[in-house]
Amino acid sequence: MYIYNVTININEDVHDEWLYWIKNTHIPDMLATGKFLEAKLCQVMVKEEMGGITYSVQYTLQEKVHLEQYFKEDAERLRADGEARFKDQFVAFRTELKVIDKQVATFAPATELLFTYGTL
């Protein structure tokens, strides 16, 4: 399992527009490539000296080859959209992570509910 982490500091002047775009356009476009299993958008809870608001988007992949395919087939196009919309309004850096271990608390309360509709 791998995580492709993108950390973005966005200028407060375009924050609301960017947040709408990342949630409703960019992340769905990334997932539509078929290379990522899920995405988590997190706000970094640190006040930056440079200003702006910082976020981390964590895209989960099953295999490293999927990330290599993303870089080869999709990255340039998907990055260009954000560059065009928010030119000079953000800084970003990217980190590739390999998951070594994952542990889940057995006593943790359920955080998601699954509902099934239909008849038997």
C-alpha positions as CSV (number, residue, x, y, z in Angstrom):
1,M,0.0,0.0,0.0
2,Y,1.3,3.5,-0.9
3,I,0.2,7.1,-0.2
4,Y,0.9,10.0,-2.5
5,N,0.7,13.0,-0.3
6,V,0.3,16.5,-1.7
7,T,0.7,19.4,0.8
8,I,-0.6,22.8,-0.4
9,N,-0.5,26.2,1.1
10,I,-3.2,28.3,-0.5
11,N,-3.6,32.1,-0.4
12,E,-6.5,33.2,1.8
13,D,-7.8,35.4,-1.0
14,V,-8.7,32.4,-3.2
15,H,-9.2,29.9,-0.4
16,D,-12.9,29.3,-0.7
17,E,-12.8,29.0,-4.5
18,W,-9.8,26.6,-4.2
19,L,-11.5,24.5,-1.6
20,Y,-14.6,24.1,-3.7
21,W,-12.4,23.2,-6.7
22,I,-10.2,20.6,-4.9
23,K,-13.2,18.9,-3.4
24,N,-15.6,18.9,-6.4
25,T,-13.2,18.9,-9.4
26,H,-9.6,17.9,-8.7
27,I,-10.0,15.1,-6.2
28,P,-12.8,13.4,-8.3
29,D,-10.6,13.8,-11.4
30,M,-7.7,12.2,-9.6
31,L,-9.8,9.3,-8.5
32,A,-11.3,9.0,-12.0
33,T,-7.8,8.0,-13.3
34,G,-8.4,4.6,-11.8
35,K,-5.0,4.6,-10.1
36,F,-6.0,5.7,-6.6
37,L,-8.3,3.9,-4.1
38,E,-9.3,6.8,-2.0
39,A,-8.4,10.4,-1.1
40,K,-8.4,12.2,2.2
41,L,-8.4,16.0,2.4
42,C,-7.0,17.3,5.7
43,Q,-6.3,20.8,7.0
44,V,-2.9,21.1,8.5
45,M,-3.4,22.5,12.0
46,V,-0.4,24.9,12.0
47,K,-0.5,28.7,11.6
48,E,2.0,29.3,8.8
49,E,4.4,32.3,9.1
50,M,4.0,32.9,5.4
51,G,0.2,33.1,5.8
52,G,-2.3,31.2,3.8
53,I,-4.0,28.0,4.8
54,T,-2.3,24.6,4.5
55,Y,-3.9,21.3,3.4
56,S,-2.7,17.8,2.8
57,V,-4.4,15.5,0.3
58,Q,-3.5,11.8,0.8
59,Y,-4.2,9.6,-2.2
60,T,-4.0,5.9,-1.4
61,L,-2.7,3.4,-4.0
62,Q,-2.4,-0.4,-3.9
63,E,0.8,-0.6,-6.0
64,K,3.7,1.7,-6.7
65,V,3.3,1.0,-10.4
66,H,0.0,2.9,-10.3
67,L,1.8,6.0,-9.1
68,E,4.4,5.6,-11.8
69,Q,1.5,5.3,-14.3
70,Y,-0.2,8.4,-12.9
71,F,3.1,10.4,-13.3
72,K,3.4,9.2,-16.9
73,E,-0.2,9.4,-18.0
74,D,-2.1,12.0,-15.9
75,A,0.0,14.2,-13.7
76,E,0.9,16.9,-16.2
77,R,-2.7,17.4,-17.3
78,L,-4.2,17.4,-13.8
79,R,-1.5,19.7,-12.3
80,A,-1.9,22.2,-15.2
81,D,-5.6,22.8,-14.3
82,G,-4.7,23.9,-10.8
83,E,-1.8,26.0,-12.1
84,A,-4.1,27.8,-14.6
85,R,-6.8,28.5,-12.1
86,F,-4.6,29.5,-9.1
87,K,-1.4,30.8,-10.7
88,D,0.9,32.3,-8.1
89,Q,-1.7,31.7,-5.3
90,F,-0.3,28.5,-3.8
91,V,2.8,26.5,-3.1
92,A,2.8,22.7,-3.1
93,F,5.1,19.8,-2.4
94,R,4.6,16.2,-2.9
95,T,5.7,13.1,-0.9
96,E,5.6,9.5,-1.8
97,L,5.0,7.2,1.1
98,K,5.1,3.4,1.5
99,V,2.9,2.0,4.2
100,I,4.9,-0.3,6.4
101,D,2.3,-1.2,9.0
102,K,-1.3,-0.3,9.7
103,Q,-3.0,-1.0,13.1
104,V,-6.6,-0.4,14.1
105,A,-7.8,0.0,17.6
106,T,-10.2,-2.9,18.5
107,F,-12.1,-0.8,21.0
108,A,-12.7,2.2,18.7
109,P,-16.3,3.2,18.1
110,A,-17.7,2.8,14.6
111,T,-17.2,5.9,12.5
112,E,-19.1,4.8,9.4
113,L,-22.4,3.1,9.0
114,L,-23.4,0.9,6.1
115,F,-27.0,0.9,5.1
116,T,-28.4,-1.6,2.6
117,Y,-31.6,-0.9,0.7
118,G,-33.8,-3.4,-1.0
119,T,-35.7,-6.6,-0.4
120,L,-34.7,-10.2,0.0
